[in-house]
Amino acid sequence: MGLERTLSYQFIKKTNLSLSRLGEREIYLEPASPYKSYPQAERIELKIKEIPETENFFNILAKRRSHRKYRKYSITLDEISLLCFSAQGVTAKAGYYLLRTAPSAGALYPIETYLAVNYSEEIKPGIYHLEVKTFSLEKLMEGNFGRILRELALGQAFFETASCVFIWSAILRRTLSKYGERGLRYIFMDVAHICQNVLLAAEALGLKACPVGAFLDEEFNEFLGLDGVEETVIYMATIGK
Ligand SMILES: Cc1cc2nc3c(=O)[nH]c(=O)nc-3n(C[C@H](O)[C@H](O)[C@H](O)COP(=O)(O)O)c2cc1C
């Protein structure tokens, strides 16, 4: 089969920017709110007490590797705070926009961060949503869901032994309403920036991480209560020691 017939090629082709079609729009979508929160949820304030001294940045880059063997390590709230800051911490304000540690196409920030905590003595195991505006975790479910996470990640055993798992979803409308179908390209770039920040931060903190793209999409959405249309899970990273 020729590559031209694949959905992937068609997508790239149809979302190319070209001078002859500049300004043409194939879809019109209402924008979505740039912030998500669970107002009823119990919340845990995240705090960066102090920025820790770490190894030289270039050594961290050289050392980063995907690790999948973790011991039962109780992750601290300080570590979680620094990892969440690396993912989506607000670092500046530009009018209406809250600029963050990771770049985002059009500063539209289509990515939401969920955190599954398996092992921690400082924060109850459970599923949390990161509320970016207040830099807090909103508790969605309590309990150790390691076994379920492992099943939803196609049996990848390290989901159960990880101290925590970052789960990133995309609110497609935030970006597609500005960029049309091409916006999907940007959404995946956005999430990769966020994930890489977390992978490097984990290394800097003496933790280990693994990015994960293989999981059961529909089942993961259902588990988190996401509809899979407006918001859908797209990427993850396990963190452990
Ligand atoms: C988009 C993406 C998806 C990935 N998905 C998985 C995965 O589902 N399971 C896994 O064990 N590793 C996954 N990885 C990690 C790769 O296997 C790993 O990055 C690669 O083997 C290179 O090794 P390194 O990260 O240690 O440099 C993924 C990496 C990327 C970038």
The ligand as an SDF file (V2000), in Angstrom:
LIG
                    3D

 31 33  0  0  0  0  0  0  0  0999 V2000
    5.7320    9.0590   22.1470 C   0  0  0  0  0  0  0  0  0  0  0  0
    6.4030    8.0040   22.9910 C   0  0  0  0  0  0  0  0  0  0  0  0
    5.6570    6.9270   23.4260 C   0  0  0  0  0  0  0  0  0  0  0  0
    6.2600    5.9430   24.2350 C   0  0  0  0  0  0  0  0  0  0  0  0
    5.4980    4.9240   24.7200 N   0  0  0  0  0  0  0  0  0  0  0  0
    6.0630    3.9980   25.5170 C   0  0  0  0  0  0  0  0  0  0  0  0
    5.2630    2.9650   26.0770 C   0  0  0  0  0  0  0  0  0  0  0  0
    4.0660    2.8770   25.8690 O   0  0  0  0  0  0  0  0  0  0  0  0
    5.8820    2.0700   26.8950 N   0  0  0  0  0  0  0  0  0  0  0  0
    7.2180    2.1330   27.1780 C   0  0  0  0  0  0  0  0  0  0  0  0
    7.6960    1.2910   27.9160 O   0  0  0  0  0  0  0  0  0  0  0  0
    7.9940    3.1160   26.6700 N   0  0  0  0  0  0  0  0  0  0  0  0
    7.4490    4.0520   25.8520 C   0  0  0  0  0  0  0  0  0  0  0  0
    8.2130    5.0790   25.3630 N   0  0  0  0  0  0  0  0  0  0  0  0
    9.6470    5.1710   25.7220 C   0  0  0  0  0  0  0  0  0  0  0  0
   10.5530    4.7200   24.5500 C   0  0  0  0  0  0  0  0  0  0  0  0
   10.5180    3.3180   24.4580 O   0  0  0  0  0  0  0  0  0  0  0  0
   11.9720    5.2210   24.8260 C   0  0  0  0  0  0  0  0  0  0  0  0
   11.9730    6.6370   24.8400 O   0  0  0  0  0  0  0  0  0  0  0  0
   12.9520    4.7430   23.7690 C   0  0  0  0  0  0  0  0  0  0  0  0
   13.1470    3.3480   23.8750 O   0  0  0  0  0  0  0  0  0  0  0  0
   14.3080    5.4330   23.8730 C   0  0  0  0  0  0  0  0  0  0  0  0
   14.8720    5.1990   25.1590 O   0  0  0  0  0  0  0  0  0  0  0  0
   15.2140    6.3690   26.1820 P   0  0  0  0  0  0  0  0  0  0  0  0
   13.9450    7.1260   26.4680 O   0  0  0  0  0  0  0  0  0  0  0  0
   15.7090    5.6710   27.4020 O   0  0  0  0  0  0  0  0  0  0  0  0
   16.2150    7.2620   25.5640 O   0  0  0  0  0  0  0  0  0  0  0  0
    7.6340    6.0560   24.5650 C   0  0  0  0  0  0  0  0  0  0  0  0
    8.3640    7.1650   24.1120 C   0  0  0  0  0  0  0  0  0  0  0  0
    7.7610    8.1330   23.3490 C   0  0  0  0  0  0  0  0  0  0  0  0
    8.5670    9.3370   22.9100 C   0  0  0  0  0  0  0  0  0  0  0  0
  1  2  1  0
  2  3  1  0
  2 30  2  0
  3  4  2  0
  4  5  1  0
  4 28  1  0
  5  6  2  0
  6  7  1  0
  6 13  1  0
  7  8  2  0
  7  9  1  0
  9 10  1  0
 10 11  2  0
 10 12  1  0
 12 13  2  0
 13 14  1  0
 14 15  1  0
 14 28  1  0
 15 16  1  0
 16 17  1  0
 16 18  1  0
 18 19  1  0
 18 20  1  0
 20 21  1  0
 20 22  1  0
 22 23  1  0
 23 24  1  0
 24 25  2  0
 24 26  1  0
 24 27  1  0
 28 29  2  0
 29 30  1  0
 30 31  1  0
M  END
$$$$
